[in-house]
Amino acid sequence: MDTRVTKKKLGLKERYAAMTRDLHWDTTYQPMDKVFPYDRYEGIVVHDWDKWEDPFRLTMEAYWKYQGEKERKLYAVIEAFAQNHGELGVTDARYINALKLFIQGVTPLEYAAHRGFAHAGRQFTGAGARVAAQMQAVDELRHCQTETHAISHYNKYYNGMHNAPAWFDNVWYLSVPKSFFEDAYTGGPFEFLTAVSFSFEYVLTNLLFVPFMSGAAHNGDLSTVTFGFSAQSDESRHMTLGIECIKFMLEQDPQNVPIVQRWMDKWFWRGYRLLTLVAMMQDYMLPKRVMSWKEAWTMYAEENGGALFADLARYGIRKPKGWEQACEGKDHISHQAWATFYQYGHATAFHTWVPSKDEMDWLSSKYPDSFDRYYRPRLEHWDKQAKGKEGRWYNQVLPMLCQVCQVPTLFTEEGDPTQISLRETDYHGMKYHFCSDHCKEIFEHEPKKYAQSWLPVHQIYQGSCYPDDINPASPGDSPVREVMRYYDVHAGEDNGDFTNSKDRKHFRAWSGRMKPQGMGE
Amino acid sequence: MTSKDMFRHIGDYPMIQQDTEDKFHGKHLLYLHWENHPMFAAPFCIPVPRTLPFGAVIMEVLPELYGEHPEFEDIDWKSVQWFNSNKRFIPDVGKSLEHHGIGHKSLIRFRTPALEGIRAETGF
């Protein structure tokens, strides 16, 4: 009879330890500092990596199992969605433009986040932090893929999605999210986690995901909703990592506090500027609205964020600089952004339109202090133009951009929505322009970094965004048209007013619905 | 610029100024902003020759940028207040931008006291 070998099975905790921290060893051929230089140069002092609390005790084995199950469910729904012509089930073809903004501007961020976490997952000296970052790197890659798959069904039927990854690298409004993440992942691993895990995912994530995912639910977009559910459990892990990293840095050494505070100041403001695009989507692009941007900001930023910073006060952390300005901006930024995209609607890769009267009334009711007074008159003027003999107005000349957030300098002064907020500084014999005190301050802390910003408007004038047959010194009567050709954005099909779009025509013909909600036909 | 520079990096970090004047095909960038008229979302950015006379800014450039605003044709150019960034100046229409100290990436702001756009008549 064979001797029976009893295999001792590891408990959950032991298995977890074996599969994470036990994978670490201290190097002997080379000094540790040389092998892990990146988590030192930022100035964060760590005395004891063992104090890092792993925010989610997940082994790779369990990770694959959970994610695999979620994936199967997600793809079953996507398949059913395609079979049932889900692309016609949405409230109105205008809704698709929110998805275009998502696939153009958000999905590539998932990939950028993957790169950032892969880097952090190599560079932290502590094994717990490395493993957490590595798992998140895999999550982010998966999100990029599943979002692409969930939305690709729409690409078969609607315009404005066919070249999204290339647009992300070139198009003016997509340089806003792109530069945000490039700024983050060219920082060290601690700054990256403060930027993405804490400021973006912990403080601001609800303001990104709720508008898109609830927007999808309200507008009949089952495939995107299912993606949202599938990503949700990952997001809560990501948020936990953000707060853990902050607490770890703050508890390790008092020297870390001012560094972390400055990063919070910077990344709160960078994130807030980026969310301008979401604010606009939420108030203007959803045919069936969820809540206003102002309501979302009040709930998720002011109430939840306010409680968070009250909690962090015991470490000597205060609310980020710019908090007050951001709260004041909730009455304005969505309207200012939509007016910008409307007038540059021939230079986007989605459609724009003037809201219907009902929709403007909704905006009036949600923004009693600002909409009628500052924003309604120009929309009504444009509506009159579009319907009259003048025709739809497009602004043919390119705008000034902020050197840091890269948004056109469209924001107004705190307390005076009639004055555009403009700031400038001199650096190495050249002027640099900003949308706000906060973007200016970010520049002044690290001017060498932002002096190299790739600003799409300046690049167009330098000649980096014209097709080969165009002389950049004299690009002809419509430079914007040539730039669109270079972007592979099909003028009039991928952009322009929704009213005359193929998307609208097709949706009406295919769905047999002649009266899209709210368009007042 | 004040010395708040706190930039930390590993190894050599090259100095790259992306938008130096030599990259704009003999022109330089000029920003223009008509205050209180947010029908135009943001100040404009255009390449212009350094030698452009200020008169041409008024007669040729501005109508192209702002001509579609209903208040534009009512502008009384004699009463316009001009600013080079925040510094008030009186333009000489026969002299060049360069003569006015307006160089690469300068911002010209102008106010039309009788035409207040968003604050009054048009609302934009």
Interface residues (C-beta under 8 A of the other chain):
Chain A: P37 Y38 Y41 E42 G43 G188 R262 Q336 A339 T340 Q343 Y344 Y374 R376 P377 R378 H381 W393 N395 V397 L398 P399 M400 L401 P408 T409 L410 T418 Q419 I420 L422 E424 T425 D426 Y427 H428 M430 K431 Y432 H433 E441 E444 H445 E446 P447 K448 K449 A451 Q452 S453 W454 L455 V457 H458 Y461 Q462 G463 P472 A473
Chain B: M1 T2 K4 D5 M6 F7 R8 H9 I10 Y13 M15 I16 Q17 Q18 D19 T20 K23 F24 H25 G26 K27 L29 Y31 H33 E35 N36 P38 M39 F40 A41 A42 P43 F44 C45 I46 P47 E64 L65 E68 P70 S85 H104 K105 S106 L107 R109 G117 I118 R119 T122 G123 F124
